[in-house]
Amino acid sequence: MIARMWRGRASDAANADAYVRHFTGTVSTELKELAGHRGAWLLRREVDGGTELVALTLWESRRSIEAFTGPDISKSVVEPEARAVLLDFDDFATHYEVAFRS
C-alpha cells in the first residue's frame, strides 16, 4: 500500500472551512470511485497565522494513483475550487510505502 501526502495552506478559518467542504464533498467522493483507492484523511492545524491542511490518501499501487494523477504521480492535483480558497499549496505530492498498519 502507498500513502500519498499533499499540503496546502489557507489564510484564514473561513477559507480552510471552504477547502474542507470541497475535499469532503468533491475530492473524497471522486476518490471513492477509483479502483485501488483505500481511504483518505484531511488533517488541519492552525499555524503561523493561517491554517495548514494535509491530505493523506491511501492507494493499492502506483497504477491506482495514476488513475487520479496521470502518469506523473509526484504532481499535485489541485482543482480550481481549491485554488480559489488556498493561499498556497505544494505543487507536488510525497509518497510512502506503508510499512505498518494496525
C-alpha positions as CSV (number, residue, x, y, z in Angstrom):
1,M,0.0,0.0,0.0
2,I,1.1,3.5,-0.8
3,A,0.4,6.7,1.3
4,R,0.2,9.9,-0.7
5,M,0.7,13.2,1.2
6,W,0.0,16.7,-0.1
7,R,-0.1,20.1,1.8
8,G,-1.9,23.4,1.3
9,R,-2.5,26.5,3.4
10,A,-5.4,28.8,3.8
11,S,-5.1,32.3,5.0
12,D,-8.0,32.1,7.5
13,A,-10.5,29.7,9.1
14,A,-13.3,30.6,6.6
15,N,-11.1,29.6,3.6
16,A,-9.9,26.5,5.4
17,D,-13.6,25.6,6.1
18,A,-14.3,26.1,2.4
19,Y,-11.5,23.8,1.5
20,V,-12.7,21.1,3.9
21,R,-16.1,21.3,2.3
22,H,-14.5,20.9,-1.2
23,F,-12.4,18.0,-0.1
24,T,-15.2,16.1,1.7
25,G,-17.9,16.9,-0.9
26,T,-16.0,16.6,-4.1
27,V,-12.5,15.1,-3.8
28,S,-13.2,12.3,-1.4
29,T,-16.4,11.4,-3.4
30,E,-14.4,11.2,-6.6
31,L,-11.6,9.2,-5.0
32,K,-14.0,6.6,-3.7
33,E,-14.9,5.8,-7.3
34,L,-11.3,4.9,-8.3
35,A,-10.2,1.3,-8.2
36,G,-7.3,0.9,-5.7
37,H,-8.2,3.9,-3.5
38,R,-8.1,2.7,0.1
39,G,-9.0,5.8,2.2
40,A,-8.4,9.4,2.8
41,W,-7.8,11.7,5.7
42,L,-7.7,15.5,5.8
43,L,-5.6,17.0,8.6
44,R,-5.9,20.6,9.8
45,R,-3.9,22.8,12.2
46,E,-3.6,26.5,12.9
47,V,0.0,27.7,12.3
48,D,1.7,31.0,11.6
49,G,-1.5,33.0,11.3
50,G,-3.1,30.6,8.8
51,T,-4.4,27.1,8.5
52,E,-2.3,24.2,7.2
53,L,-4.2,21.3,5.5
54,V,-2.6,18.0,4.8
55,A,-4.4,15.4,2.6
56,L,-3.3,11.8,3.2
57,T,-4.7,9.2,0.8
58,L,-4.0,5.5,0.7
59,W,-3.6,3.6,-2.5
60,E,-3.2,-0.1,-3.5
61,S,-0.5,0.6,-6.1
62,R,1.2,3.2,-8.2
63,R,-1.1,2.3,-11.1
64,S,-4.1,3.2,-8.9
65,I,-2.6,6.6,-8.1
66,E,-2.0,7.2,-11.8
67,A,-5.8,6.9,-12.4
68,F,-6.1,10.0,-10.2
69,T,-3.0,12.0,-11.2
70,G,-2.0,10.8,-14.7
71,P,1.5,9.3,-15.4
72,D,3.4,11.7,-13.1
73,I,2.2,10.7,-9.6
74,S,4.5,13.3,-8.0
75,K,2.4,16.2,-9.5
76,S,-0.3,17.5,-7.2
77,V,-3.9,17.7,-8.3
78,V,-5.5,21.0,-7.2
79,E,-8.8,21.9,-8.7
80,P,-9.9,25.5,-9.4
81,E,-12.3,25.4,-6.4
82,A,-9.4,24.5,-4.1
83,R,-7.0,27.1,-5.7
84,A,-9.7,29.8,-5.1
85,V,-9.5,29.3,-1.3
86,L,-5.9,28.3,-0.7
87,L,-3.2,30.9,0.0
88,D,-0.6,28.5,-1.3
89,F,-0.1,24.8,-1.8
90,D,2.6,22.2,-2.7
91,D,2.7,21.5,-6.5
92,F,3.9,18.0,-5.6
93,A,2.8,15.1,-3.5
94,T,5.1,12.8,-1.5
95,H,4.6,9.1,-1.5
96,Y,5.5,6.5,1.2
97,E,5.3,2.7,1.3
98,V,3.1,1.8,4.2
99,A,5.4,-0.2,6.5
100,F,2.9,-0.9,9.2
101,R,-0.9,-0.6,9.6
102,S,-2.9,-1.7,12.7
